[in-house]
Amino acid sequence: MKPNIFTKATLLILLIFNFLSCKNENKTSSPNQKVFFKTSLAQWSIHNSIREDGVSPYEFAKIAHDLGFEGLEYVNDLYSDVTESEDKSFAIKEFVSKNNDLAAKYNLKNVLIMIDGEGDLASSNSEERMQAVENHKLWIDAASKMNCSAIRINLKGEKEIESWIKYSIESLNALGEYAKPLNINVIVENHGGLSSNASLLMKVINQVNLENCGTLPDFGNFCMSEGYGSLKDNNCEDPYDPYLGVSEMLPRAFGLSAKSYEFDSNGDETTLNYYKLLSIAKDAGYSGYIGVEYEGEKLSEIDGIIATKKLLEKVASKI
């Protein structure tokens, strides 16, 4: 009788132990357990749907919510109701009101607004440069009213290095000073031309003596000879090492952009080593938002977004 009792008790203990072990193992293997960042969706990931398929840009929050994102990264140039308006100030107010309501409805954080098409901030033409600064101020106001943390600007501008540095610093100082009391960061993305040379870009950033001026490192925009810096298809004639570039930009980063193009059968990005990139970010102590920005062609925009998000989570759980 006693041996039977002992055997049953032993089996029960073993079963409980195995159950708890499996439970803990499942928790450990879940990708979300070790993610050191929050995920946001860059609206550019659905730019074809908006521009070619007639999807309203105001569907952005719902799409991001349905795909499991926490934050929203807007692109001003995708809102034709703003860009084509004769009364831009009023149109931006409507933009702010609508998107605030949608972000609240879907319980999402407005992270930043990417600013395109508002003039050349690094131009040697002072009138053109000053107008660009004024245009960007409207979006700083909008970002503040949306409780964003930042606006993203471009610094393609001049091709002559010293001029580019000088005028970039002037514009960043002007925008940073304006944005500071509004609690908005002014951040520069590596986005083609000299701005994709991370060493030169940091020379600019480090000479702007404002804590709210920084960077938005984009994993893939390190081509200095192509339009907007894309490394897609590995065809860049003058690439900047993306791993070095991200490392150089991270000390002043207020965000990260996870650019993706195509994926292999394992779900890994074929142009960029996400293990290396995320390790660099983690080692640097980065813990903010990482925005998914899919620019591939083989997958649909939605499938590409999902693949990128899954890759981020997979890599984060392993490094």
C-alpha distance (Angstrom), angle and dihedral (degrees) to the residues before:
residue distance angle dihedral
M1 . . .
K2 3.81 . .
P3 3.83 93.7 .
N4 3.82 89.7 53.7
I5 3.79 91.6 50.5
F6 3.82 90.4 48.8
T7 3.81 91.5 48.5
K8 3.79 93.6 50.0
A9 3.79 92.2 46.5
T10 3.78 91.1 48.7
L11 3.80 92.3 49.7
L12 3.79 91.0 48.7
I13 3.80 91.4 51.8
L14 3.80 91.1 47.9
L15 3.80 91.6 49.6
I16 3.79 91.8 50.4
F17 3.80 91.0 47.0
N18 3.80 92.3 49.8
F19 3.80 91.5 47.5
L20 3.77 92.5 51.9
S21 3.80 91.8 44.7
C22 3.80 91.5 52.5
K23 3.77 90.8 46.6
N24 3.80 92.1 51.6
E25 3.80 91.0 44.0
N26 3.80 90.9 54.1
K27 3.79 90.4 50.5
T28 3.79 92.2 50.4
S29 3.79 93.4 48.8
S30 3.80 94.1 50.5
P31 3.82 107.7 109.9
N32 3.80 93.1 -138.6
Q33 3.82 93.9 60.0
K34 3.79 95.3 76.7
V35 3.78 102.0 30.7
F36 3.81 106.4 130.5
F37 3.81 95.3 -169.3
K38 3.80 141.8 49.0
T39 3.80 121.4 -113.5
S40 3.78 126.0 -125.3
L41 3.78 130.1 175.5
A42 3.78 120.3 -123.9
Q43 3.80 107.8 -139.7
W44 3.79 89.7 -140.4
S45 3.81 86.7 75.3
I46 3.83 87.8 74.9
H47 3.81 98.7 37.1
N48 3.81 93.4 117.4
S49 3.80 91.1 52.3
I50 3.80 89.6 51.9
R51 3.80 99.1 41.5
E52 3.79 100.8 35.2
D53 3.81 107.8 21.5
G54 3.78 100.4 41.4
V55 3.81 97.7 -115.9
S56 3.81 109.7 157.4
P57 3.80 113.9 -116.7
Y58 3.79 85.3 -134.5
E59 3.82 88.1 70.1
F60 3.80 87.1 70.4
A61 3.80 97.3 96.4
K62 3.80 93.3 49.2
I63 3.81 91.9 49.0
A64 3.81 92.0 48.9
H65 3.80 91.5 47.4
D66 3.79 93.7 48.8
L67 3.81 90.2 51.2
G68 3.79 93.3 51.9
F69 3.80 102.4 -107.0
E70 3.78 126.1 151.1
G71 3.81 101.0 -155.6
L72 3.80 143.9 35.7
E73 3.82 128.2 -133.8
Y74 3.79 108.7 -168.3
V75 3.81 127.6 -154.9
N76 3.80 110.6 -148.0
D77 3.80 94.1 -157.5
L78 3.82 92.3 63.3
Y79 3.81 91.8 67.5
S80 3.80 105.8 84.7
D81 3.82 89.9 177.7
V82 3.81 85.5 67.6
T83 3.80 103.0 34.0
E84 3.82 93.6 47.7
S85 3.78 97.0 40.6
E86 3.80 121.2 116.4
D87 3.80 88.3 -148.6
K88 3.78 103.5 49.1
S89 3.80 96.5 173.0
F90 3.81 91.6 56.1
A91 3.82 91.8 43.5
I92 3.81 91.3 53.2
K93 3.81 90.1 50.5
E94 3.81 88.7 54.8
F95 3.81 89.5 46.7
V96 3.80 89.9 53.7
S97 3.80 94.7 46.6
K98 3.81 95.5 47.8
N99 3.78 95.3 45.5
N100 3.80 93.6 45.5
D101 3.80 89.5 54.1
L102 3.81 91.9 47.9
A103 3.81 94.3 46.7
A104 3.82 89.6 51.2
K105 3.81 91.9 46.5
Y106 3.79 92.0 54.8
N107 3.82 95.7 35.1
L108 3.81 94.4 -120.0
K109 3.79 132.2 146.1
N110 3.80 119.7 -119.6
V111 3.80 99.7 -133.1
L112 3.80 107.8 173.9
I113 3.80 146.8 -30.2
M114 3.80 118.6 -124.2
I115 3.79 109.0 -143.9
D116 3.80 120.0 -147.8
G117 3.79 132.3 160.5
E118 3.79 97.1 26.0
G119 3.78 99.8 113.1
D120 3.80 140.6 -78.9
L121 3.80 111.3 -62.8
A122 3.81 92.4 -172.8
S123 3.79 97.9 48.0
S124 3.81 119.9 132.7
N125 3.81 87.5 -140.7
S126 3.81 101.5 94.2
E127 3.81 94.8 -158.2
E128 3.78 92.2 51.1
R129 3.79 91.6 45.4
M130 3.80 94.1 49.1
Q131 3.80 91.1 49.3
A132 3.79 89.6 51.6
V133 3.81 89.5 53.0
E134 3.82 91.1 51.9
N135 3.80 91.2 48.1
H136 3.79 91.1 52.8
K137 3.80 92.1 49.9
L138 3.82 89.3 67.3
W139 3.80 88.6 59.7
I140 3.79 92.8 46.2
D141 3.81 86.9 57.3
A142 3.80 89.8 48.6
A143 3.79 93.0 48.9
S144 3.79 90.3 50.9
K145 3.81 92.3 52.0
M146 3.81 89.4 49.6
N147 3.82 92.7 50.4
C148 3.79 90.7 -120.3
S149 3.77 118.2 158.5
A150 3.81 96.0 -137.3
I151 3.76 154.3 -3.2
R152 3.80 119.0 -129.6
I153 3.79 116.6 -137.1
N154 3.81 135.0 -173.1
L155 3.79 127.6 -126.3
K156 3.79 105.1 -172.9
G157 3.79 97.0 127.1
E158 3.75 124.5 116.1
K159 3.79 123.4 26.9
E160 3.80 94.3 -150.4
I161 3.80 104.9 89.8
E162 3.80 102.4 -141.9
S163 3.80 92.8 45.7
W164 3.78 90.8 47.5
I165 3.80 91.4 51.6
K166 3.81 93.3 47.1
Y167 3.80 97.3 48.6
S168 3.79 94.1 39.8
I169 3.80 89.7 55.6
E170 3.81 91.6 48.5
S171 3.81 93.2 52.2
L172 3.79 94.2 43.7
N173 3.79 91.5 50.8
A174 3.80 91.0 51.0
L175 3.80 94.3 47.7
G176 3.79 94.2 41.0
E177 3.79 92.8 52.8
Y178 3.80 90.7 49.0
A179 3.82 93.2 46.7
K180 3.81 98.0 44.4
P181 3.83 99.2 80.6
L182 3.81 88.4 45.0
N183 3.83 91.4 56.6
I184 3.79 92.4 -120.1
N185 3.79 124.2 139.2
V186 3.80 118.6 -142.4
I187 3.77 107.4 -143.9
V188 3.79 131.5 -175.7
E189 3.78 123.6 -143.9
N190 3.78 123.6 -152.0
H191 3.79 93.8 -112.6
G192 3.77 111.4 157.1
G193 3.77 138.2 -56.7
L194 3.79 116.6 32.1
S195 3.80 91.1 -16.1
S196 3.82 88.3 70.1
N197 3.79 89.1 60.5
A198 3.79 96.9 88.1
S199 3.79 94.0 -165.9
L200 3.81 91.9 56.6
L201 3.78 92.5 41.9
M202 3.80 91.0 54.3
K203 3.78 89.2 49.3
V204 3.80 86.2 61.2
I205 3.81 96.0 43.1
N206 3.79 93.8 47.9
Q207 3.80 91.6 52.2
V208 3.80 91.8 54.3
N209 3.76 102.1 87.6
L210 3.80 96.0 -151.0
E211 3.78 126.6 107.6
N212 3.81 92.2 -148.7
C213 3.81 94.1 60.4
G214 3.77 115.8 87.4
T215 3.78 147.2 118.6
L216 3.78 144.7 -69.2
P217 3.82 104.4 -154.1
D218 3.79 111.0 -151.3
F219 3.80 113.0 -156.5
G220 3.79 94.0 -141.5
N221 3.82 109.3 30.4
F222 3.79 97.9 89.6
C223 3.79 100.3 114.5
M224 3.80 110.1 114.5
S225 3.81 94.7 -171.9
E226 3.82 101.3 50.9
G227 3.82 132.7 76.4
Y228 3.77 103.8 -97.6
G229 3.77 97.8 4.7
S230 3.80 100.1 -97.2
L231 3.81 118.5 168.5
K232 3.80 89.9 -164.4
D233 3.83 115.6 145.8
N234 3.83 90.0 6.7
N235 3.81 89.9 -97.1
C236 3.80 97.9 129.2
E237 3.79 113.5 130.7
D238 3.79 94.1 -159.9
P239 3.83 110.7 29.2
Y240 3.78 126.6 175.4
D241 3.80 114.1 -143.4
P242 3.85 102.1 -96.6
Y243 3.81 93.4 -154.4
L244 3.79 92.4 51.6
G245 3.80 89.9 43.2
V246 3.81 94.9 52.7
S247 3.82 89.5 46.5
E248 3.80 91.4 52.4
M249 3.81 94.3 46.8
L250 3.81 98.8 43.8
P251 3.82 98.4 80.1
R252 3.82 88.8 67.3
A253 3.81 98.2 30.7
F254 3.80 122.1 132.4
G255 3.80 92.4 177.4
L256 3.79 144.4 0.9
S257 3.80 129.1 -131.2
A258 3.80 115.9 -147.7
K259 3.78 100.9 -152.8
S260 3.80 116.1 -167.1
Y261 3.78 135.0 -179.5
E262 3.81 114.9 167.9
F263 3.81 137.2 -4.4
D264 3.80 135.6 -143.7
S265 3.82 127.1 -136.0
N266 3.82 90.4 -83.1
G267 3.79 91.9 55.3
D268 3.82 93.6 -108.5
E269 3.80 122.1 139.1
T270 3.81 109.8 -105.2
T271 3.82 99.0 -148.1
L272 3.80 102.1 36.2
N273 3.80 131.1 46.7
Y274 3.81 102.2 -131.7
Y275 3.82 91.9 -175.2
K276 3.78 90.0 59.8
L277 3.81 94.9 41.4
L278 3.79 95.9 48.9
S279 3.80 91.4 43.9
I280 3.80 88.7 55.9
A281 3.81 90.2 50.4
K282 3.80 93.9 46.2
D283 3.79 93.6 46.7
A284 3.80 88.9 51.5
G285 3.81 89.7 56.2
Y286 3.78 95.5 -112.1
S287 3.81 112.7 164.9
G288 3.81 105.4 157.2
Y289 3.79 131.8 99.1
I290 3.78 122.8 -46.4
G291 3.78 111.5 -158.5
V292 3.80 120.3 -145.4
E293 3.81 110.8 -133.6
Y294 3.79 112.6 176.8
E295 3.81 116.5 -170.0
G296 3.79 102.3 165.0
E297 3.78 129.4 122.6
K298 3.81 106.6 -154.5
L299 3.80 94.5 68.3
S300 3.77 126.2 48.4
E301 3.78 114.5 -103.3
I302 3.81 92.4 -103.9
D303 3.81 93.6 46.5
G304 3.81 90.2 46.9
I305 3.79 91.1 51.6
I306 3.80 91.0 49.7
A307 3.82 91.8 47.8
T308 3.81 91.7 50.9
K309 3.80 93.8 47.8
K310 3.82 91.1 48.4
L311 3.79 90.4 49.5
L312 3.81 91.9 51.7
E313 3.79 91.1 50.7
K314 3.80 93.5 44.7
V315 3.78 94.0 50.3
A316 3.81 93.4 43.4
S317 3.81 89.9 54.7
K318 3.82 91.2 54.7
I319 3.78 105.6 42.8
